């Protein structure tokens, strides 16, 4: 059971879904306990065996997820992760919550996860196992079912995707300043300030999953986004907007009567906000709705 944290971390990065990651780990342990004691003792490295099984389950899941998402209402965004240390009343869901066992680093920020979504399943698995978790290609090959040379090529292709899609890193402190200024401009309905904070080619992608109101297609352009945000602020005057860490980076959380209804992650390029990912699907916000926070 000591491998559980590692498996949750791996499965979340491979699937982009906390619920799927938990299901993967549960299925992995079910297969372990389905074996006899003699079969278990014959496995030299239980941790390696569990990783191999989890990786293969994720590979199968990624393949089926593509077909499932053809029927998803609107845009699909990976599930955002909270930083439980920021919630004002100090309560957490405890170790039963897989979100509490995921390490927040650059491999879970929203921009990175969105790039992963563009990869073929085998490419994503090879890249995450090798580049993020440092598994040798011989072990990756055993999980993916391809040769080490083929897995090396898959990881190289994925690496190029990441390099070409991601802008130079912006210091977290600078990101926090921009997100804070964005929050103030949004709350004050200052359309000029919003336009000034957004890259001219900025994009907003919202995920309601058909369960919450959200734009069904990306909104593009600083002025169009600013007008859209002002319209939202006018329709929902009682929202409380909080600055929170979202998937390891500065973000915003909108609450209504203490319940989280939107989690927004930001992609920053230079001194402007380039991308906003707004998750509104309540099925993806369950790690956040167990917490209640306060603060500016």
C-alpha positions as CSV (number, residue, x, y, z in Angstrom):
1,X,0.0,0.0,0.0
2,X,3.0,2.3,0.3
3,X,3.0,2.5,-3.5
4,X,-0.5,4.2,-3.5
5,X,0.7,7.8,-3.6
6,X,3.1,7.1,-6.5
7,X,0.4,5.3,-8.4
8,X,-2.1,8.1,-7.9
9,X,0.5,10.7,-9.1
10,X,1.2,8.6,-12.2
11,X,-2.4,7.8,-13.1
12,X,-3.5,11.4,-12.7
13,X,-0.8,12.7,-15.1
14,X,-1.7,9.9,-17.6
15,X,-5.5,10.5,-17.5
16,X,-6.0,14.1,-16.5
17,X,-8.8,13.0,-14.2
18,X,-8.8,12.4,-10.5
19,X,-11.8,10.2,-10.7
20,X,-10.2,8.1,-13.4
21,X,-6.9,8.0,-11.5
22,X,-8.6,6.7,-8.4
23,X,-10.4,4.0,-10.5
24,X,-7.1,3.0,-12.1
25,X,-5.5,2.5,-8.7
26,X,-8.4,0.6,-7.3
27,X,-8.4,-1.7,-10.3
28,X,-4.6,-2.2,-10.0
29,X,-4.9,-3.2,-6.3
30,X,-7.9,-5.4,-7.2
31,X,-5.7,-7.4,-9.6
32,X,-3.0,-7.6,-7.0
33,X,-5.3,-9.0,-4.3
34,X,-6.9,-11.4,-6.8
35,X,-3.6,-13.3,-6.9
36,X,-2.7,-16.0,-4.5
37,X,-0.2,-15.4,-1.8
38,X,2.2,-17.6,-3.7
39,X,1.8,-15.6,-6.8
40,X,2.4,-12.4,-5.0
41,X,5.5,-13.7,-3.3
42,X,6.9,-14.7,-6.7
43,X,6.9,-11.1,-7.8
44,X,10.4,-9.7,-7.1
45,X,9.3,-6.0,-7.1
46,X,5.6,-5.4,-6.2
47,X,6.0,-1.7,-6.8
48,X,7.2,-2.3,-10.4
49,X,4.4,-4.8,-10.9
50,X,1.8,-2.3,-9.7
51,X,3.2,0.5,-11.9
52,X,3.2,-1.8,-14.9
53,X,-0.4,-2.8,-14.4
54,X,-1.5,0.8,-13.7
55,X,0.3,2.0,-16.8
56,X,-1.5,-0.6,-19.0
57,X,-4.9,0.2,-17.5
58,X,-4.3,3.9,-18.2
59,X,-3.2,3.1,-21.8
60,X,-6.5,1.3,-22.3
61,X,-8.5,4.0,-20.6
62,X,-6.9,6.8,-22.8
63,X,-7.9,4.9,-25.9
64,X,-11.6,4.6,-24.8
65,X,-11.6,8.2,-23.5
66,X,-11.1,9.6,-27.0
67,X,-14.3,8.0,-28.2
68,X,-16.2,9.0,-25.0
69,X,-15.2,12.6,-25.5
70,X,-16.8,12.7,-28.9
71,X,-20.1,12.9,-27.0
72,X,-18.9,15.3,-24.3
73,X,-20.9,18.6,-24.2
74,X,-18.6,21.5,-25.1
75,X,-14.9,21.6,-24.4
76,X,-13.1,19.0,-22.1
77,X,-10.5,20.3,-19.7
78,X,-8.3,18.2,-17.3
79,X,-9.5,18.3,-13.7
80,X,-7.8,21.1,-11.7
81,X,-6.0,20.3,-8.5
82,X,-6.3,22.3,-5.3
83,X,-3.5,23.2,-2.8
84,X,-5.2,22.1,0.4
85,X,-2.8,24.3,2.5
86,X,-4.6,27.4,1.3
87,X,-8.1,26.7,2.5
88,X,-9.0,29.1,5.3
89,X,-10.7,26.8,7.8
90,X,-8.0,24.2,7.8
91,X,-10.3,21.3,6.9
92,X,-9.5,18.7,4.3
93,X,-11.1,15.6,3.0
94,X,-8.1,13.7,4.5
95,X,-6.2,10.9,3.0
96,X,-9.3,9.5,1.4
97,X,-9.1,12.3,-1.2
98,X,-6.7,11.4,-4.0
99,X,-6.1,15.1,-4.7
100,X,-4.3,15.2,-1.3
101,X,-1.8,12.6,-2.5
102,X,-0.8,14.4,-5.7
103,X,2.5,16.3,-5.8
104,X,2.0,19.8,-7.3
105,X,4.7,20.5,-9.8
106,X,5.2,21.7,-13.4
107,X,3.9,18.4,-14.7
108,X,0.4,19.1,-13.4
109,X,-0.1,22.7,-14.5
110,X,-3.0,23.2,-16.8
111,X,-1.0,24.2,-19.9
112,X,1.1,21.1,-19.6
113,X,-1.9,18.8,-19.1
114,X,-3.7,20.4,-22.1
115,X,-0.6,19.6,-24.3
116,X,-0.7,16.0,-23.0
117,X,-4.3,15.7,-24.2
118,X,-3.1,16.3,-27.8
119,X,-0.9,13.2,-27.7
120,X,-1.8,9.7,-28.8
121,X,-2.2,7.4,-25.8
122,X,1.1,5.5,-26.3
123,X,3.0,8.7,-26.8
124,X,1.6,10.2,-23.6
125,X,2.3,7.1,-21.5
126,X,5.9,6.8,-22.9
127,X,6.6,10.5,-22.2
128,X,5.2,10.6,-18.7
129,X,6.8,7.4,-17.6
130,X,10.2,8.3,-19.0
131,X,10.5,12.1,-18.8
132,X,8.4,12.7,-15.6
133,X,8.9,9.5,-13.6
134,X,12.3,8.6,-15.0
135,X,11.5,5.0,-15.9
136,X,14.1,3.5,-18.3
137,X,12.8,2.8,-21.8
138,X,13.2,-1.0,-21.3
139,X,10.5,-0.8,-18.6
140,X,8.4,1.7,-20.5
141,X,8.4,-0.7,-23.5
142,X,7.1,-3.5,-21.3
143,X,4.1,-1.3,-20.3
144,X,3.4,0.2,-23.6
145,X,3.9,-3.0,-25.6
146,X,6.4,-1.6,-28.0
147,X,10.2,-1.8,-28.4
148,X,12.4,0.4,-26.3
149,X,13.5,2.2,-29.6
150,X,9.8,2.8,-30.5
151,X,9.2,4.2,-27.0
152,X,12.2,6.5,-27.3
153,X,10.7,7.9,-30.5
154,X,7.3,8.4,-28.9
155,X,8.8,10.3,-26.0
156,X,10.9,12.4,-28.3
157,X,7.9,13.3,-30.4
158,X,6.0,14.2,-27.2
159,X,8.9,16.3,-26.0
160,X,8.8,18.3,-29.2
161,X,5.1,18.9,-28.8
162,X,5.7,20.3,-25.3
163,X,8.6,22.5,-26.4
164,X,6.7,24.0,-29.4
165,X,3.5,24.6,-27.5
166,X,4.8,26.2,-24.3
167,X,6.1,29.7,-24.0
168,X,9.1,30.6,-21.8
169,X,8.4,30.2,-18.2
170,X,7.1,33.2,-16.3
171,X,8.1,33.5,-12.6
172,X,5.3,32.5,-10.3
173,X,5.4,35.8,-8.5
174,X,4.8,37.6,-11.8
175,X,1.9,35.2,-12.6
176,X,0.4,35.9,-9.2
177,X,0.5,39.7,-9.8
178,X,-1.2,39.4,-13.2
179,X,-3.9,37.1,-11.8
180,X,-4.5,39.4,-8.9
181,X,-4.8,42.4,-11.3
182,X,-7.2,40.3,-13.4
183,X,-9.3,39.6,-10.4
184,X,-9.6,43.2,-9.4
185,X,-10.4,44.3,-13.0
186,X,-13.1,41.6,-13.3
187,X,-14.7,42.5,-9.9
188,X,-14.8,46.2,-10.8
189,X,-16.1,45.4,-14.3
190,X,-13.2,47.5,-15.8
191,X,-13.2,46.3,-19.4
192,X,-10.2,48.5,-20.4
193,X,-8.1,47.0,-17.6
194,X,-9.1,43.5,-18.6
195,X,-8.2,44.1,-22.2
196,X,-4.8,45.5,-21.1
197,X,-4.1,42.4,-19.1
198,X,-5.0,39.9,-21.9
199,X,-2.8,39.0,-24.9
200,X,-4.5,40.3,-28.1
201,X,-4.8,36.6,-29.2
202,X,-5.9,35.3,-25.8
203,X,-8.3,32.3,-25.5
204,X,-10.8,31.3,-22.9
205,X,-11.9,27.6,-22.8
206,X,-14.7,26.7,-20.4
207,X,-15.8,23.2,-19.4
208,X,-19.3,22.8,-18.1
209,X,-19.8,19.2,-19.4
210,X,-23.5,20.0,-20.0
211,X,-24.0,20.2,-16.2
212,X,-23.2,23.9,-15.7
213,X,-23.5,26.9,-18.0
214,X,-20.3,27.4,-20.1
215,X,-19.4,28.6,-23.5
216,X,-19.4,25.6,-25.8
217,X,-16.5,26.8,-27.9
218,X,-13.3,28.7,-27.2
219,X,-13.7,32.5,-26.9
220,X,-10.8,34.3,-28.7
221,X,-9.4,37.8,-28.6
222,X,-8.8,40.2,-25.7
223,X,-11.8,42.4,-26.3
224,X,-14.3,39.6,-26.9
225,X,-13.0,37.8,-23.7
226,X,-13.3,41.0,-21.7
227,X,-16.9,41.6,-22.8
228,X,-17.8,38.0,-22.0
229,X,-16.3,38.3,-18.5
230,X,-18.1,41.5,-17.8
231,X,-21.4,39.9,-18.9
232,X,-20.7,37.0,-16.5
233,X,-20.0,39.4,-13.7
234,X,-23.3,41.1,-14.4
235,X,-25.3,37.9,-14.3
236,X,-23.7,36.6,-11.1
237,X,-23.3,39.5,-8.7
238,X,-23.1,37.4,-5.6
239,X,-20.0,35.4,-6.6
240,X,-17.0,35.5,-4.2
241,X,-13.7,35.4,-6.2
242,X,-10.6,34.0,-4.3
243,X,-7.0,33.8,-5.3
244,X,-5.9,30.1,-5.0
245,X,-3.2,27.8,-6.3
246,X,-4.8,25.8,-9.2
247,X,-2.8,22.8,-10.3
248,X,0.4,24.3,-8.9
249,X,0.1,27.8,-10.3
250,X,-1.7,31.1,-9.4
251,X,-5.4,30.8,-10.2
252,X,-8.9,31.9,-9.2
253,X,-11.8,30.2,-7.6
254,X,-15.4,31.4,-7.7
255,X,-17.7,30.5,-4.9
256,X,-21.4,30.9,-4.4
257,X,-22.7,30.6,-0.9
258,X,-19.4,28.9,0.0
259,X,-19.6,26.3,-2.7
260,X,-17.0,26.3,-5.5
261,X,-18.7,26.7,-8.8
262,X,-15.7,27.7,-11.1
263,X,-12.0,27.0,-11.0
264,X,-9.9,29.1,-13.4
265,X,-6.3,28.3,-14.4
266,X,-4.2,30.8,-16.3
267,X,-1.5,30.6,-19.0
268,X,0.8,33.6,-19.0
269,X,3.2,34.7,-21.8
270,X,5.5,37.7,-21.0
271,X,3.4,40.3,-19.3
272,X,0.0,39.2,-20.6
273,X,-2.5,36.4,-19.9
274,X,-2.6,34.2,-23.0
275,X,-5.0,31.4,-21.9
276,X,-7.7,30.9,-19.3
277,X,-9.2,27.5,-18.6
278,X,-12.4,27.7,-16.6
279,X,-13.7,24.4,-15.2
280,X,-17.4,24.6,-14.2
281,X,-18.4,20.9,-14.5
282,X,-19.4,20.0,-10.9
283,X,-18.2,16.4,-11.4
284,X,-14.7,17.9,-11.8
285,X,-14.9,20.2,-8.8
286,X,-15.5,17.7,-6.0
287,X,-12.0,18.1,-4.6
288,X,-12.8,21.8,-4.2
289,X,-16.3,21.7,-2.9
290,X,-15.3,19.8,0.2
291,X,-13.3,22.9,1.3
292,X,-14.5,26.3,2.2
293,X,-12.0,29.2,2.0
294,X,-11.9,32.9,2.7
295,X,-9.5,35.6,1.7
296,X,-8.8,38.0,-1.1
